[in-house]
Amino acid sequence: MPVEKFSSVSDIPALPRIDDDTLARRMRALWRRAFRISPPTVNHGVTFFRCIEDAQQSRRKETIKRMRATAPDGSAR
């Protein structure tokens, strides 16, 4: 892909406008694909932590668990 340089912002061509229906359809397809690849984890209820460090550690553990679940060979680092 060639690199184009412009001397000012006014020289940059406008992006093509996508109609709202097409944009909405593309966004729905993108979100469906994202949720299929990595479904959201929903913890029901409220979890209380003693300190922010405990909350961050819990978040890291959940992230690693989620990464391992979506890794092709099941072994995310």
MDAnalysis code that builds the backbone (N, CA, C; Angstrom):
import MDAnalysis as mda
import numpy as np

u = mda.Universe.empty(231, n_residues=77, atom_resindex=np.repeat(np.arange(77), 3), trajectory=True)
u.add_TopologyAttr("name", ["N", "CA", "C"] * 77)
u.add_TopologyAttr("resid", np.arange(1, 78))
u.add_TopologyAttr("resname", ["MET", "PRO", "VAL", "GLU", "LYS", "PHE", "SER", "SER", "VAL", "SER", "ASP", "ILE", "PRO", "ALA", "LEU", "PRO", "ARG", "ILE", "ASP", "ASP", "ASP", "THR", "LEU", "ALA", "ARG", "ARG", "MET", "ARG", "ALA", "LEU", "TRP", "ARG", "ARG", "ALA", "PHE", "ARG", "ILE", "SER", "PRO", "PRO", "THR", "VAL", "ASN", "HIS", "GLY", "VAL", "THR", "PHE", "PHE", "ARG", "CYS", "ILE", "GLU", "ASP", "ALA", "GLN", "GLN", "SER", "ARG", "ARG", "LYS", "GLU", "THR", "ILE", "LYS", "ARG", "MET", "ARG", "ALA", "THR", "ALA", "PRO", "ASP", "GLY", "SER", "ALA", "ARG"])
u.atoms.positions = np.array([
    [0.848, -1.168, 0.000],
    [0.000, 0.000, 0.000],
    [0.897, 1.236, 0.000],
    [0.732, 2.098, -0.962],
    [1.598, 3.267, -1.041],
    [1.289, 4.290, 0.056],
    [2.317, 5.005, 0.439],
    [2.177, 6.057, 1.446],
    [1.967, 7.377, 0.733],
    [0.956, 8.100, 1.159],
    [0.692, 9.412, 0.563],
    [1.001, 10.488, 1.582],
    [1.643, 11.557, 1.139],
    [1.944, 12.679, 2.018],
    [1.144, 13.888, 1.545],
    [0.657, 14.640, 2.516],
    [-0.123, 15.835, 2.211],
    [0.526, 17.023, 2.897],
    [0.505, 18.160, 2.229],
    [1.141, 19.345, 2.806],
    [0.258, 20.003, 3.864],
    [-1.041, 19.778, 3.797],
    [-1.930, 20.316, 4.829],
    [-3.143, 19.397, 4.975],
    [-3.865, 19.569, 6.053],
    [-5.042, 18.746, 6.318],
    [-6.114, 18.963, 5.255],
    [-6.190, 20.140, 4.725],
    [-7.225, 20.418, 3.718],
    [-6.983, 19.660, 2.415],
    [-5.768, 19.153, 2.181],
    [-5.470, 18.389, 0.973],
    [-5.902, 16.928, 1.076],
    [-6.222, 16.464, 2.284],
    [-6.598, 15.074, 2.484],
    [-8.003, 14.856, 1.923],
    [-8.178, 13.854, 1.073],
    [-9.523, 13.619, 0.513],
    [-10.474, 13.081, 1.582],
    [-11.730, 13.397, 1.432],
    [-12.738, 12.941, 2.389],
    [-12.944, 11.435, 2.245],
    [-13.246, 10.779, 3.357],
    [-13.528, 9.350, 3.324],
    [-14.882, 9.112, 2.673],
    [-15.037, 7.985, 1.983],
    [-16.341, 7.705, 1.378],
    [-17.392, 7.496, 2.467],
    [-18.556, 8.029, 2.272],
    [-19.642, 7.927, 3.241],
    [-20.345, 6.588, 3.071],
    [-20.550, 5.880, 4.170],
    [-21.266, 4.609, 4.149],
    [-22.663, 4.872, 4.695],
    [-23.673, 4.340, 4.012],
    [-25.037, 4.587, 4.486],
    [-25.239, 3.875, 5.831],
    [-26.192, 4.358, 6.594],
    [-26.405, 3.887, 7.959],
    [-26.735, 2.401, 8.043],
    [-27.519, 1.893, 7.103],
    [-27.888, 0.473, 7.125],
    [-26.669, -0.422, 6.919],
    [-25.816, -0.052, 5.991],
    [-24.600, -0.827, 5.731],
    [-23.670, -0.779, 6.927],
    [-23.519, 0.399, 7.507],
    [-22.660, 0.549, 8.678],
    [-23.181, -0.285, 9.843],
    [-24.472, -0.250, 10.088],
    [-25.071, -1.028, 11.175],
    [-24.887, -2.527, 10.926],
    [-25.056, -2.968, 9.688],
    [-24.890, -4.384, 9.361],
    [-23.448, -4.827, 9.595],
    [-22.494, -3.988, 9.183],
    [-21.079, -4.320, 9.381],
    [-20.721, -4.358, 10.871],
    [-21.258, -3.428, 11.636],
    [-20.981, -3.403, 13.075],
    [-21.550, -4.636, 13.762],
    [-22.774, -5.031, 13.396],
    [-23.364, -6.238, 13.987],
    [-22.542, -7.471, 13.653],
    [-22.072, -7.576, 12.412],
    [-21.255, -8.722, 12.011],
    [-19.937, -8.734, 12.785],
    [-19.337, -7.570, 12.963],
    [-18.084, -7.478, 13.712],
    [-18.279, -7.894, 15.166],
    [-19.333, -7.406, 15.802],
    [-19.590, -7.767, 17.195],
    [-19.908, -9.248, 17.337],
    [-20.682, -9.814, 16.398],
    [-20.981, -11.258, 16.443],
    [-19.695, -12.072, 16.377],
    [-18.806, -11.684, 15.464],
    [-17.538, -12.398, 15.319],
    [-16.695, -12.263, 16.584],
    [-16.646, -11.072, 17.161],
    [-15.855, -10.847, 18.375],
    [-16.391, -11.680, 19.539],
    [-17.694, -11.740, 19.702],
    [-18.278, -12.509, 20.797],
    [-18.131, -14.009, 20.571],
    [-18.093, -14.435, 19.305],
    [-17.875, -15.844, 19.019],
    [-16.437, -16.240, 19.360],
    [-15.492, -15.366, 19.021],
    [-14.086, -15.644, 19.306],
    [-13.813, -15.595, 20.802],
    [-14.342, -14.579, 21.459],
    [-14.073, -14.402, 22.887],
    [-15.357, -13.979, 23.588],
    [-16.157, -14.952, 24.010],
    [-17.428, -14.599, 24.650],
    [-17.194, -13.837, 25.954],
    [-18.073, -12.906, 26.266],
    [-17.891, -12.132, 27.492],
    [-18.086, -13.017, 28.725],
    [-17.318, -12.738, 29.746],
    [-17.487, -13.466, 30.999],
    [-18.335, -12.598, 31.911],
    [-19.394, -13.183, 32.410],
    [-20.307, -12.442, 33.267],
    [-20.306, -13.097, 34.639],
    [-19.817, -12.369, 35.608],
    [-19.874, -12.854, 36.976],
    [-21.136, -12.275, 37.601],
    [-22.054, -13.146, 37.955],
    [-23.310, -12.684, 38.519],
    [-23.097, -12.286, 39.973],
    [-23.743, -11.248, 40.380],
    [-23.612, -10.787, 41.748],
    [-22.472, -9.786, 41.896],
    [-22.162, -9.480, 43.123],
    [-21.134, -8.506, 43.433],
    [-19.992, -9.211, 44.148],
    [-18.773, -8.924, 43.742],
    [-17.603, -9.490, 44.400],
    [-16.883, -8.368, 45.138],
    [-16.626, -8.584, 46.388],
    [-15.920, -7.593, 47.192],
    [-14.477, -8.040, 47.374],
    [-13.559, -7.111, 47.315],
    [-12.146, -7.387, 47.508],
    [-11.636, -6.545, 48.668],
    [-10.629, -7.077, 49.363],
    [-10.070, -6.357, 50.502],
    [-9.315, -5.106, 50.062],
    [-8.664, -5.202, 48.897],
    [-7.888, -4.055, 48.415],
    [-7.850, -4.095, 46.887],
    [-7.339, -3.038, 46.294],
    [-7.288, -2.934, 44.838],
    [-6.354, -3.988, 44.243],
    [-5.311, -4.347, 44.968],
    [-4.370, -5.357, 44.481],
    [-5.064, -6.713, 44.313],
    [-5.929, -7.070, 45.273],
    [-6.680, -8.329, 45.164],
    [-7.618, -8.301, 43.951],
    [-8.235, -7.162, 43.704],
    [-9.130, -7.025, 42.553],
    [-8.344, -7.150, 41.251],
    [-7.178, -6.527, 41.186],
    [-6.359, -6.605, 39.982],
    [-5.842, -8.022, 39.750],
    [-5.466, -8.716, 40.823],
    [-5.003, -10.083, 40.696],
    [-6.132, -10.988, 40.183],
    [-7.328, -10.784, 40.683],
    [-8.474, -11.556, 40.218],
    [-8.735, -11.293, 38.740],
    [-8.624, -10.045, 38.326],
    [-8.839, -9.692, 36.924],
    [-7.781, -10.351, 36.045],
    [-6.518, -10.350, 36.494],
    [-5.449, -10.992, 35.728],
    [-5.705, -12.493, 35.574],
    [-6.125, -13.143, 36.671],
    [-6.408, -14.581, 36.610],
    [-7.533, -14.876, 35.619],
    [-8.589, -14.064, 35.653],
    [-9.704, -14.262, 34.723],
    [-9.268, -14.032, 33.279],
    [-8.398, -13.046, 33.060],
    [-7.898, -12.771, 31.713],
    [-7.086, -13.941, 31.195],
    [-6.208, -14.491, 32.023],
    [-5.387, -15.630, 31.611],
    [-6.272, -16.838, 31.334],
    [-7.270, -17.070, 32.180],
    [-8.197, -18.184, 31.975],
    [-8.921, -18.039, 30.638],
    [-9.337, -16.827, 30.335],
    [-10.040, -16.562, 29.082],
    [-9.115, -16.738, 27.879],
    [-7.854, -16.288, 28.018],
    [-6.898, -16.438, 26.934],
    [-6.623, -17.906, 26.662],
    [-6.490, -18.712, 27.715],
    [-6.232, -20.132, 27.545],
    [-7.416, -20.823, 26.868],
    [-8.615, -20.365, 27.182],
    [-9.810, -20.976, 26.586],
    [-9.904, -20.685, 25.087],
    [-9.366, -19.539, 24.646],
    [-9.473, -19.174, 23.233],
    [-8.217, -19.500, 22.431],
    [-7.126, -19.903, 23.106],
    [-5.887, -20.249, 22.392],
    [-6.107, -21.542, 21.599],
    [-5.556, -21.636, 20.396],
    [-5.775, -22.820, 19.562],
    [-5.307, -24.112, 20.225],
    [-4.175, -24.076, 20.924],
    [-3.677, -25.299, 21.550],
    [-3.966, -25.323, 23.052],
    [-4.688, -24.320, 23.537],
    [-5.076, -24.274, 24.957],
    [-3.975, -23.870, 25.892],
    [-2.873, -23.344, 25.364],
    [-1.758, -22.984, 26.237],
    [-1.322, -21.552, 26.001],
    [-2.100, -20.603, 26.463],
    [-1.708, -19.200, 26.369],
    [-0.687, -18.906, 27.450],
    [0.200, -17.983, 27.170],
    [1.220, -17.641, 28.172],
    [0.666, -16.771, 29.247],
])
